[in-house]
Amino acid sequence: SYHNYRDTDIDTYVEASQALVDRGYWVIRMGKAMHKRLSLQHQRVIDYPFVEDQDDLMDIWLSVNCRFFVATASGIDTVPWVYGKPPVVYVNALPLSLCASPINNIWAPKHLRWKDSGRLLTLKEHCQHGYGHTIEYEQAGIAVEDLSPAEITAAVTECEQRVAGTWVETKEDQDRQQRFWAALRNWPDF
């Protein structure tokens, strides 16, 4: 329960999964103890936690040999980048301080919102309030909100396009990245 802030509804990933299937990919949902099955039924979608002959070594093999990996900063996502491949797109991941990972990864954290004002936390505030326990967010008066299916799909689609070599980075994208990294470099715990 101390990590409840990391929980997310698997069905918010259906749109992104369908987008990948539409592009010809296989989608394999990983994990061990899952609350419910993925609602998307498709011949190229495998809900691996519910497969009878699941194997821990296969988890490692899949993590290293997939085209790219979608994760929530839950542990298994370290396997791909330890081996230097494939890129990881982190969605609904917290705390932001964990984003110090190898290049070519994408990080789209959960939204943090002040409960009293309803205002989203700034990047600086996000860094200052990167907690490891649900109760710490509650005590700070911060609501933790999942990304929308559209936001998840946008991050996953960007990763897929980067891997395929079809992503076109705009000047605005580059400027945002520079501002993001400048803000992180000014964070004392960076």
C-alpha positions as CSV (number, residue, x, y, z in Angstrom):
1,S,0.0,0.0,0.0
2,Y,2.9,2.4,0.5
3,H,3.4,2.4,-3.3
4,N,-0.3,3.0,-4.2
5,Y,0.8,6.2,-6.0
6,R,2.4,3.9,-8.6
7,D,-0.8,2.0,-9.4
8,T,-2.6,2.7,-12.6
9,D,-5.6,1.2,-14.5
10,I,-4.3,-1.1,-17.2
11,D,-7.3,-0.1,-19.4
12,T,-5.7,3.3,-19.8
13,Y,-3.1,1.6,-22.0
14,V,-5.6,0.0,-24.4
15,E,-5.5,3.0,-26.8
16,A,-1.7,2.8,-27.0
17,S,-1.8,-1.0,-27.4
18,Q,-4.3,-0.7,-30.2
19,A,-2.2,1.9,-31.9
20,L,0.8,-0.4,-31.8
21,V,-1.2,-3.4,-33.0
22,D,-2.4,-1.2,-35.9
23,R,1.2,-0.6,-36.8
24,G,1.9,-4.3,-36.9
25,Y,3.5,-4.8,-33.5
26,W,2.9,-7.5,-30.9
27,V,2.0,-6.1,-27.5
28,I,3.0,-8.2,-24.5
29,R,1.9,-7.0,-21.1
30,M,4.4,-8.0,-18.4
31,G,4.1,-8.5,-14.7
32,K,3.4,-11.0,-12.0
33,A,0.5,-10.0,-9.6
34,M,-2.1,-8.1,-11.6
35,H,-5.5,-6.8,-10.5
36,K,-7.2,-7.5,-13.8
37,R,-6.8,-8.5,-17.3
38,L,-6.2,-6.1,-20.2
39,S,-9.5,-5.6,-21.9
40,L,-8.1,-5.5,-25.4
41,Q,-8.6,-8.8,-27.1
42,H,-6.4,-9.3,-30.2
43,Q,-4.3,-12.1,-31.6
44,R,-1.2,-9.9,-31.3
45,V,-1.8,-8.9,-27.7
46,I,-0.5,-11.3,-25.0
47,D,-1.6,-10.6,-21.4
48,Y,1.5,-12.5,-20.1
49,P,0.8,-12.4,-16.3
50,F,-2.2,-14.6,-17.1
51,V,-0.4,-17.1,-19.3
52,E,0.0,-20.5,-17.6
53,D,3.6,-21.2,-18.5
54,Q,5.0,-17.8,-17.6
55,D,8.7,-17.9,-16.9
56,D,10.9,-15.4,-15.1
57,L,13.7,-16.0,-17.5
58,M,11.3,-15.2,-20.4
59,D,10.6,-11.8,-18.7
60,I,14.3,-11.0,-19.0
61,W,14.6,-12.2,-22.6
62,L,11.5,-10.3,-23.6
63,S,12.7,-7.1,-21.9
64,V,16.0,-7.2,-23.7
65,N,14.8,-8.4,-27.1
66,C,11.7,-6.2,-27.7
67,R,11.6,-3.3,-30.1
68,F,11.0,-0.9,-27.2
69,F,9.7,-1.2,-23.7
70,V,6.8,0.7,-22.1
71,A,7.1,0.9,-18.3
72,T,6.1,2.7,-15.1
73,A,9.5,2.7,-13.3
74,S,8.5,-0.4,-11.4
75,G,11.7,-2.5,-11.6
76,I,11.7,-4.8,-14.6
77,D,12.3,-1.6,-16.8
78,T,15.9,-1.5,-15.6
79,V,16.7,-4.7,-17.5
80,P,16.5,-3.1,-21.0
81,W,18.6,-0.1,-20.2
82,V,21.2,-2.2,-18.2
83,Y,21.7,-4.1,-21.4
84,G,21.7,-0.9,-23.4
85,K,18.6,-1.7,-25.4
86,P,15.9,-1.2,-26.2
87,P,14.7,2.3,-25.5
88,V,12.2,2.6,-22.6
89,V,9.2,4.9,-22.6
90,Y,8.2,5.6,-19.0
91,V,4.6,6.6,-18.5
92,N,2.8,7.3,-15.3
93,A,6.2,7.0,-13.6
94,L,7.1,8.7,-10.3
95,P,9.1,10.2,-8.8
96,L,10.6,12.4,-11.5
97,S,14.0,12.0,-9.8
98,L,14.2,8.5,-11.3
99,C,14.3,9.9,-14.9
100,A,18.1,9.9,-14.8
101,S,18.4,7.0,-17.3
102,P,20.2,6.4,-20.5
103,I,19.6,8.6,-23.6
104,N,16.8,7.7,-26.0
105,N,14.3,7.0,-23.3
106,I,11.1,9.0,-22.9
107,W,9.7,10.1,-19.5
108,A,6.0,11.1,-19.1
109,P,5.3,11.2,-15.3
110,K,2.0,11.2,-13.6
111,H,0.4,14.6,-13.0
112,L,0.9,16.1,-9.5
113,R,-1.7,18.6,-8.4
114,W,-2.0,20.7,-5.3
115,K,-5.2,19.5,-3.5
116,D,-6.0,23.0,-2.1
117,S,-5.7,25.0,-5.3
118,G,-6.1,22.4,-8.0
119,R,-3.0,23.8,-9.7
120,L,-0.5,21.4,-11.3
121,L,2.9,21.3,-9.7
122,T,5.6,23.1,-11.7
123,L,8.7,21.1,-12.8
124,K,10.7,22.5,-9.9
125,E,7.9,21.6,-7.5
126,H,7.7,18.1,-9.1
127,C,11.4,17.6,-8.3
128,Q,11.1,19.0,-4.8
129,H,8.1,16.6,-4.0
130,G,9.4,13.3,-5.5
131,Y,8.4,10.9,-2.8
132,G,8.7,7.2,-2.4
133,H,5.6,6.6,-0.3
134,T,1.9,7.4,-1.0
135,I,1.5,8.9,2.5
136,E,4.2,11.5,1.7
137,Y,2.2,12.8,-1.2
138,E,-1.0,12.9,0.9
139,Q,0.8,14.7,3.8
140,A,2.1,17.3,1.3
141,G,-1.4,17.9,0.0
142,I,-0.6,16.6,-3.4
143,A,-3.0,14.6,-5.6
144,V,-1.4,12.0,-7.9
145,E,-3.2,11.7,-11.2
146,D,-2.7,9.2,-14.0
147,L,-2.0,10.3,-17.5
148,S,-5.0,10.1,-19.9
149,P,-5.1,7.3,-22.5
150,A,-4.3,10.0,-25.1
151,E,-1.2,11.1,-23.2
152,I,0.0,7.6,-22.9
153,T,-0.6,6.9,-26.6
154,A,1.3,10.1,-27.5
155,A,4.3,9.1,-25.5
156,V,4.3,5.5,-26.8
157,T,3.8,6.7,-30.4
158,E,6.7,9.1,-30.1
159,C,8.9,6.2,-28.9
160,E,7.8,4.0,-31.7
161,Q,8.4,6.7,-34.3
162,R,11.9,7.4,-32.8
163,V,12.7,3.7,-33.0
164,A,11.4,3.5,-36.6
165,G,13.3,6.7,-37.6
166,T,10.2,8.6,-38.6
167,W,10.0,11.0,-35.6
168,V,10.4,14.6,-36.8
169,E,11.7,16.7,-33.9
170,T,10.6,20.3,-34.1
171,K,12.4,23.4,-32.8
172,E,9.7,23.6,-30.1
173,D,10.6,20.0,-29.0
174,Q,14.2,20.9,-28.8
175,D,13.5,24.1,-26.8
176,R,11.3,22.1,-24.3
177,Q,14.1,19.5,-23.9
178,Q,16.7,22.3,-23.2
179,R,14.4,24.0,-20.7
180,F,13.6,20.6,-19.0
181,W,17.3,19.6,-18.6
182,A,18.3,23.1,-17.5
183,A,15.6,23.0,-14.8
184,L,16.8,19.5,-13.7
185,R,20.5,20.6,-13.6
186,N,19.5,23.5,-11.3
187,W,17.8,21.0,-8.9
188,P,20.2,20.4,-5.9
189,D,19.5,16.6,-5.9
190,F,20.1,16.2,-9.6
